[in-house]
Amino acid sequence: MTSILTNLFDGVAYGMLLFVLACGLAVTLGLMNFVNLAHGAFAMAGGYVCAVLVNQSGWPFFAALPLAFVSSAIIGAALERALYRHLYTRSHLDQVLFSIGLVFMSVAAVDYIMGSSRIFIKLPSALEGQFDFFGVGIGRYRLMIIVICGFLTLALQLVLARTRFGSRLRAAVDDARAASGLGINVPQVFAFTFAFGCGLAGLGGALSAEILGLDPYFPLKFMIYFLIVVTVGGSSSITGPFLASLLLGIGDVAGKYYVPKMGPFVIYTIMIVILIWRPNGLFGRTAAR
Amino acid sequence: MNAQSDVGVFARAHARWHWSEIAFWCFLFSCGFLLPSRFLIMTEIVRLALFALSLDLILGYAGIVSLGHAAFFGIGAYGAGLLALHGIIDEPVLALVAAGLAAAVVGFLTSFLVIRGVDLTRLMVTLGIALLLEALAERYSNITGGTDGLQGIEMAPVLGLFAFDMFGKVGFFYSLAVLFVLFLLARRIVHSPFGLSLRAIKNNPLRAAAVGVPVNRRLIAVYTLAAFYAGIAGALFTQTTALASLDVFAFERSADLMLVLVIGGTGYLYGGLIGAVIFKILQEFFSTLTPQYWQFWIGLVFVVIVLVGRARLHRWVLFVPNLVIAQFRGAKAVVTVPESDAS
């Protein structure tokens, strides 16, 4: 019984991490209908920035996290202005080719600069180990992830539901043409959201170094996971991707624990079955129209 | 002349063999005699060309964007490897067909998943199937040899006559012959009414359905056919290298394949062949430049091609040949890449 709860806890932590990593992609796909396979590259950038700051410059871990966010957001904003915005109206094939190219470039570049081995970020000792909570083993680091990601999710939900920017964004996702007709500057909203999503991915990358492992192949290895979150969750609200991430996290942890030999088999099968059953995602409207 | 016979005349004119095509194939066969020291890399090019031809069938003619075409390549590769390893079918040509059919069966079964949903769902499902097969191959390592791959494959002579030699001469001509036969078949198919209906579907599925084209059945058929081709390409891989490892399913293989096809241009069959040559030359060039990091340059090629625009790039490349032709004939340029963007 306790092992089930521990697994559940790990799965929730994993799922929340995936949500922070992938929610930027949900907006990219939903708002601009842009198939961005390179989303993981931004996460990797954040992770490496954090690793360099902590391991080489001796920054404290919690000070490096915001920097990971900021640097990924800046890279995202620069690339959006320089390259991405030319491709919004192109065919999906072009977008896929372009973002695969970016993935390949980021993988080779990081390999060249940082080496190909897995990188670990030195954690403060307060985050190591685990404690018992009514017999359920709870990892401190995972607890921290749940707390941080939980706050982020709440904040995102509030921003989307309560602020002026949030309502603009929702309007643009619902119908970009009508929104621009009402005087909303859709490209600006999108550029900002893109950068913010990249920043979140960077933060997620920094947090995930401990759990998912950080190496130059990160964008390739987890590409499918991000895509699963978005396609299964849909993009009509933030709740869809959130539930999809939790489902994916719990499913993956449980699958690896109870049927270790099947490996990632469980997740792919679940994904394919869900997409057959509901091609537009579990929750509401399709991501790509 | 009514519309129907108009279409017929037009289609027949397009289906006729052009002298440049004949020259192209003569050149390919003569390569085997002109460059006797380069059999291995030429075999690789031929194999890649066949694989790209298979993707062209679904991407260029039916407009299905697939991120997991390596799935069928892998099935063909392991199929041929297992058949040879356990001595089930010794004769390479028969084994080739058997491996291709195995891939076709999987293609047929998965086509029902692929025809559902929009572009994004297709991307996901094709990618998912390739990853699933990779995970399966890793799981059943007692059959597939796991990460070590199948080892100790020995190929019997082709048709019982030509034994594979260490210079790869037989392997090259064998691959080229297979490519030629399958190319003829593909050429026949895309110029048939079936092929024309595929183009109609690619341009506008709704309209195609409205004029009576059974859209889903056609897509299933061409997807199965493409899987068969990819399976044969994979089987050729195993037979000419005596090797099959997990990386036959790798995502990079599917991604590189898209680049090959896009370099050459989609929707006229020769795109894959030309693209394979250019891609291999680029790859060789980049890996002599920076041995470990050639992927960076490949990625850069992807990005540049997309940013410049595929159609524009092909216009630039064809500028000089068209100028020459225009000089000789005094007519307007005739060589174009008939490409309407795959969506």
Chai-1 contact restraints between the chains, C-beta under 6 A:
chainA,res_idxA,chainB,res_idxB,connection_type,confidence,min_distance_angstrom,max_distance_angstrom,comment,restraint_id
A,S91,B,D341,contact,1.0,0.0,6.0,A-B,restraint_1
A,S91,B,S343,contact,1.0,0.0,6.0,A-B,restraint_2
A,H92,B,V65,contact,1.0,0.0,6.0,A-B,restraint_3
A,H92,B,D119,contact,1.0,0.0,6.0,A-B,restraint_4
A,L93,B,V65,contact,1.0,0.0,6.0,A-B,restraint_5
A,L93,B,A342,contact,1.0,0.0,6.0,A-B,restraint_6
A,D94,B,V306,contact,1.0,0.0,6.0,A-B,restraint_7
A,L97,B,F302,contact,1.0,0.0,6.0,A-B,restraint_8
A,L97,B,V306,contact,1.0,0.0,6.0,A-B,restraint_9
A,F98,B,V303,contact,1.0,0.0,6.0,A-B,restraint_10
A,F98,B,V306,contact,1.0,0.0,6.0,A-B,restraint_11
A,I100,B,A255,contact,1.0,0.0,6.0,A-B,restraint_12
A,I100,B,F302,contact,1.0,0.0,6.0,A-B,restraint_13
A,G101,B,G299,contact,1.0,0.0,6.0,A-B,restraint_14
A,G101,B,F302,contact,1.0,0.0,6.0,A-B,restraint_15
A,G101,B,V303,contact,1.0,0.0,6.0,A-B,restraint_16
A,F104,B,Q295,contact,1.0,0.0,6.0,A-B,restraint_17
A,F104,B,I298,contact,1.0,0.0,6.0,A-B,restraint_18
A,F104,B,G299,contact,1.0,0.0,6.0,A-B,restraint_19
A,M105,B,F296,contact,1.0,0.0,6.0,A-B,restraint_20
A,M105,B,G299,contact,1.0,0.0,6.0,A-B,restraint_21
A,A108,B,Y293,contact,1.0,0.0,6.0,A-B,restraint_22
A,A108,B,Q295,contact,1.0,0.0,6.0,A-B,restraint_23
A,A108,B,F296,contact,1.0,0.0,6.0,A-B,restraint_24
A,Y112,B,Y293,contact,1.0,0.0,6.0,A-B,restraint_25
A,L227,B,M124,contact,1.0,0.0,6.0,A-B,restraint_26
A,T231,B,M124,contact,1.0,0.0,6.0,A-B,restraint_27
A,G263,B,A135,contact,1.0,0.0,6.0,A-B,restraint_28
A,P264,B,A135,contact,1.0,0.0,6.0,A-B,restraint_29
A,F265,B,A135,contact,1.0,0.0,6.0,A-B,restraint_30
A,Y268,B,G128,contact,1.0,0.0,6.0,A-B,restraint_31
A,Y268,B,L131,contact,1.0,0.0,6.0,A-B,restraint_32
A,Y268,B,L132,contact,1.0,0.0,6.0,A-B,restraint_33
A,M271,B,G128,contact,1.0,0.0,6.0,A-B,restraint_34
A,I272,B,G128,contact,1.0,0.0,6.0,A-B,restraint_35
A,L275,B,T121,contact,1.0,0.0,6.0,A-B,restraint_36
A,L275,B,V125,contact,1.0,0.0,6.0,A-B,restraint_37
A,I276,B,L113,contact,1.0,0.0,6.0,A-B,restraint_38
A,P279,B,R116,contact,1.0,0.0,6.0,A-B,restraint_39
A,P279,B,G117,contact,1.0,0.0,6.0,A-B,restraint_40
A,P279,B,T121,contact,1.0,0.0,6.0,A-B,restraint_41
A,A287,B,L120,contact,1.0,0.0,6.0,A-B,restraint_42
A,A288,B,V118,contact,1.0,0.0,6.0,A-B,restraint_43
A,A288,B,L120,contact,1.0,0.0,6.0,A-B,restraint_44
